[in-house]
Amino acid sequence: PAHAVTRVLCALCDRPLTATSANFSGQPASNDPRDVEASLGSGIDMLVDAGRTAGGPASTIVDVTGDDALLIRAGSVPWEDVRTCLCRG
C-alpha cells in the first residue's frame, strides 16, 4: 500500500488487508476520517484515523464468481488490463 500506516498494519497482521470504500454505495467517497465517522460511525467497529488520504480514482470492481469475469464498476485499472491479467491465469 502507498500509505505508511497501512503498511505497518499489514506487517503487524502478517497478511494482506483489504477494505471497501468508506462510503455507502452510490455516495461519493471520502478521504477525511471525520466524514467517514459521521456517515458510517454507528455501523463500524473501529476507525483508524491516520488523517486525510490522498484520494484518487475509484477501484475497478470485477465479479469473477462465474465462468466469465464481469465488470461491475470501471475504475483506476482499465478493463482491458483486467482482461489481460485474467487471460494469463
N, C-alpha and C positions, 0 to 999 in steps of 0.2 A: 504493500500500500504506500501511497505517497505521503501519508500523514504519520508523523513520528509517534504519536500516542497509539495509533492503530498498530504500528509495527511492534511496539512494546507489548500491547495486549496479545498479539499473535504469538510472540515469543514466550510470554508467560503461560499461555494456554497450550503451547507446544502443538498447535494445529491451526489450520486456516480458520478465519472467521468470515462470516457473511452477514449481510444486513440488507434490509429493504430500504427504500427511500423513506425519509422521516416525514411522511405526509399521507393523507387519505387519498385513495385512488381518484384521479381527476383533478386534484388540487395541486397548486404549484408547490414544488419542492422548496425547502427552506435550508439555508446554510447557517442559521442562527439558533443555538440551543434554546434560547428563551422562547422563540416562536414554536419550536417543537414541543416544549413543555406546555405551552398554552393550548396547543391543539390536540396533543396526544397524551398529556400528562397522566390522566386517570387510567389510561389503557396500557401503560408501560411499567415494567418492574424497576428499571434503572435507566438513567440517562447519564452518560459520561460527558461532562461539559469540558471540552478542550478548546473552547472558543469557536468563533466562526470558521467554517471551512471555506475552501477556495471556490467550491461550487463547480459547475461545468455542465456539459450536456447530459441528458438523461441516459440511463443504461439501456442497452438493447436487450429486450426480453424475448427469449425463444422457448417455445414448447417442444421438447424432444421426447415426450412420453409416447407418441405414436410412431408409426412407420416412417412418416415424413416430418421433418422439422417445420414448424410453423412460426412465422414472425408474429409476435404478439404486439411488440412496440418497437418501432425504429428508434435508434438512439446513437450513441457515440461510436459504436462499432458498425460499420456498413454491412448490410445484409449479405452482399456478395462475399465479404471477408468471412462472415459466419459460415456461409455455404462452402467456401473453400476449405475451411478447417474441418467441417463435418465430413467432407469427401475424403480427407486424408486418413480418417479413423477407420 
